[in-house]
């Protein structure tokens, strides 16, 4: 298999809250069209790293950072934040649908950003494409004008995925996307992630080790604010190089 080019390059990234270092000198490359899972116990820096990739931490006055992150060789810390977030979308643990119809949820961001077509047919095409890519179209195509608040939790999470896809991102960040979902809904979200890999680069933070083993191409293990090990998922789970990694994935701690 031909290795894909790097989509994101992280160079000596350290993150702090006040004087406490929560991520230490992290360097790694994330390839285009791969799913990278990040596993590790709580307070190991996983979500801080994810939020740094679309600069969500920038609004926290207690947060600071050192190092660089490049998206297609462009330093994200020098980019316009709104443009960065069009390219790097983020999905949170709990689905947060807007209090409007399914259709309006999808078209809201393209309209706000000024990238929605003027005609209804063009908007319809965006909504249909986003819902299909989020594996939700067949379930909601006959009720697009009903309230998104009436959808199940699993459907709402896939709606939030579709909302991200509507603005044509390049990278999607998933922060514990299945933590509140039942096993059937979790399986649908995982299936969606695997399908999305064909078009997007995906970074998944998960506390579910089995989920990481099921969906990701590469897995990184974080512990106590540092990257302990990163490798192809099949190799890391079968033959971890570090004892800390083996202890975590076998349930001996964490």
Secondary structure, 3 states (H helix, E strand, C coil): CCCCCEEEEEEEEEEEECCEEEEEEEEEEEECCCEEEEECCCCCCHHHHHHHHCCHHHHCCCEEEEEEEEECCEEHHHCCHHHHHHHEEEECCCCCCCCCEHHHHHHHHHHHHCCCCCCHHHHHHHHHHHHHHCCCHHHHCCCCCCEHHHCCHHHHHHHHHHHHHCCCCCEEEEECCCCCCCHHHHHHHHHHHHHHCCCCEEEEECCCHHHHHHHCCEEEEEECCEEEEEEEHHHHHHCCCCHHHHHHHCCCCC
